[in-house]
Amino acid sequence: MCTHSPTCPDRDSADCCTAQVTSDHHGDQGWCRLCNGVILFDDGHYLTPDGHDATIGLAS
């Protein structure tokens, strides 16, 4: 459950990559975990908790 204000977007929403970064930030490895469970990579790709992968701004 997101405790940010305003609430972070759901992992299934089009703007899922705008959620807040959690403490699981691995900048040295090129990725971070967002509040909604999305894994965001430095190259603009992301992976949702259900395994969906895409690039920010593009649908796959």
Secondary structure, 3 states (H helix, E strand, C coil): CCCCCCCCCCCCCCCHHHCCEEEEEECCCCEEEECCCCEEECCCEEECCCCCEEECCECC
